Amino acid sequence: VQLQASGGGLVQAGGSLRLSCAGSGRTFRSYAMGWFRQAPGKEREFVAAIMWIGGSSYYADSVKGRFTISRDNARNTVYLQMNSLKSEDTAVYYCAAGPNIYNIRIAFKRELYDYWGQGTQVTVSS
């Protein structure tokens, strides 16, 4: 399984970015897909997750209402639309796939994800 994250960049506060995570090597229909982020000197934290089947989603409180996670079955790709970006959103963003997550409400647990992408840098200037 390989996950390729892309779409990061430099944006001004209040702006938007869309991250993509393309999966290959197998289908993800039984998986949950998640986005995490890690700022310098901080632990990696949960951002959002989506169940491949059904599409139910779950968000960290810090991004609720600003970020939207979605998936494209045909492209085997998960997206993270980030709007109203703030300086505190600056971090390296990682996508991950978890084959054993059956309840979206536990998808915030980092240890449940088996596969990780390489990360993409998001920098929000104030």
N, C-alpha and C positions, 0 to 999 in steps of 0.2 A: 504494500500500500504506500502510495506517495501522495503527499498533499503539497500543493504549490500555492502559496499566498502571494498576492500582488495588489497594487492599487494605493499603496502608501505614498506619502509625500509631505510637502510643506504647505500649510494652509493658514490663513488668518483666522483669528477667533471669530466665530459666527458663521464660518464657511462650512463646506460639505466635502466629504470624500466617500467613495465606495470601494470597499475592499472585496476581493474575490479569492476564493479558495477552490482550486480545481483538484479533484481527486482522480487517481488512476490506480490501476492494479486490481481493483475489484469494485463491485457495486456497493453502495452504502445504504441500501434500502432498509436494512434492519438497524441502522446506526442512529445515534444522535451526533450532531455536528455542533461544535462549539467554537467560540472566539474568546480568547484570553488576551491579556495585555500585561506588559511588564515595563514599569518606569525605572529609571536608574536608581539603584539603591533600595528598590522595593521588591516585594515578592510578586510573583505572577498572580494575577487576579482574574476572576471570571468576569466576562462582559455579557455574553448572550449565547443561547443555544437553541437548536431547533431539531425536532424529530423528523427524520427523513420521511417516515410514513405518517401521514396525517398533518404534518406541518405545525404542530403545536410548538410554541416558543416560550422562552423564559429569559428575563433580563435582570441584570444587576440594577439596583435602585439608582445608582449614579448615572445610568444611561437611559433609563426608562423614559419614553416620550421623545427621545432625541435619536436613538439608534433603532434600526429595523433589520432583523435577520430574515433571510429568505433563501430558498433553494430552487435550483433548476434541475429537474430530474434528467432531462434529455442531455444536459451538458455535464452532469455529475459535479455541479458547482454550487457552492454556498456563497452568499453575499452578505456583507454588512454595510448597510447604508448609514452613514454617520452625518447627522445634521446638527446645526447649532453647536459646533465644536468649541471646546474651551481649552485653555492652556493645560488644565489638569488631565486632558485626554491624551497628552503627549506620552508616547510609549511605543515599544515594539509590540505589534499585534501578531498573535499566533492563532492559526486555526488548528482544530484537533478533531479526531473522530473516535467515538466510543461505541464499540459493538455491544456492550452489556448494559446500556442505559435504557431502562424500560419505562421510566417515569421522568418526565421533563423536569420535575421539581427537585430532582437530585442531580441535575446536569451541571450544577455549579461546582461539583467536586472534581478537582483537577485529576485526582488519582484514578478516576474511572475512564480516562481517555488513554487509548493505547497508541494512537498515531498522531504525530505532530508535524506541522509544516515548519518552514525555516524562519518565519517571521518577516514582517514588513514594517518599516519605520513610519510612524505618523508623528509629525511635529506641528503643533499649533502655536502660532505666534500671537502674542497679545498686543 
